[in-house]
Amino acid sequence: MTQGDQQQGKQQEGQQPSPLQLLGRALTDIRKVQNLLELQYPDQGDAIKMQREAGDLVWNEIQRMQQQQQSQQ
C-alpha cells in the first residue's frame, strides 16, 4: 500500500470516491485480470501485453496525479 492509498483510506464514509481512488480500483482489477491470464492462459501473449500496458498507463496517471497533489500542498 502506498502513502497515497493510506491517505485516501482516511476519507470519510459517504463521500464520492476521488479520481485517484477510482484509478486505484481500476488498476487493482487490471492487475487481477493480468495475473489470471499469466497463470491460466500463458499462451495469450497479446492479451497479457495489453493488460500490462493498460495497467502501466493507469499507474503512471496515478503517480502524476499524486505528484500534482503534493506540489499543491
C-alpha positions in Angstrom: 0.0 0.0 0.0 1.5 3.3 -1.0 1.3 6.5 1.0 -1.4 7.8 -1.3 -3.6 4.8 -0.7 -3.4 5.3 3.0 -4.4 9.0 2.7 -7.3 8.0 0.5 -8.4 5.4 3.0 -8.8 8.1 5.7 -11.5 9.9 3.8 -14.9 9.9 5.5 -17.6 7.4 4.5 -20.3 8.7 2.2 -18.0 10.9 0.1 -17.8 10.4 -3.6 -14.6 8.5 -4.5 -11.8 10.7 -5.8 -10.4 10.2 -9.3 -7.3 8.7 -7.6 -9.5 6.1 -5.8 -11.3 5.2 -8.9 -8.0 4.8 -10.8 -6.7 2.7 -8.0 -9.6 0.4 -8.2 -9.3 0.1 -11.9 -5.6 -0.7 -11.6 -6.4 -3.4 -9.0 -8.8 -5.0 -11.4 -6.4 -4.7 -14.3 -3.7 -6.4 -12.3 -6.1 -9.2 -11.2 -7.0 -10.0 -14.8 -3.3 -9.8 -15.8 -2.4 -12.3 -13.1 -5.2 -14.6 -14.1 -4.1 -14.5 -17.7 -0.5 -15.1 -16.9 -1.3 -18.1 -14.6 -4.2 -19.7 -16.5 -3.6 -18.7 -20.1 0.1 -18.1 -20.6 -0.2 -18.6 -24.3 -2.4 -15.4 -24.6 0.6 -13.1 -25.2 -1.3 -10.3 -26.8 -3.9 -10.1 -24.1 -1.3 -10.2 -21.4 0.7 -7.4 -23.1 -2.5 -5.3 -23.4 -3.3 -5.8 -19.7 0.3 -4.8 -18.8 0.1 -1.7 -21.0 -3.3 -0.7 -19.6 -2.0 -1.2 -16.0 1.1 0.8 -16.7 -0.9 3.7 -18.2 -3.2 3.8 -15.2 -0.3 3.6 -12.7 1.5 6.4 -14.5 -1.6 8.6 -14.3 -2.0 7.8 -10.5 1.7 8.8 -9.9 1.3 12.0 -11.9 -1.9 13.0 -10.0 -0.3 12.2 -6.6 2.7 14.4 -7.5 0.4 17.2 -8.6 -1.5 17.0 -5.3 1.8 17.0 -3.3 3.1 20.0 -5.1 -0.1 21.9 -4.5 0.1 21.4 -0.7 
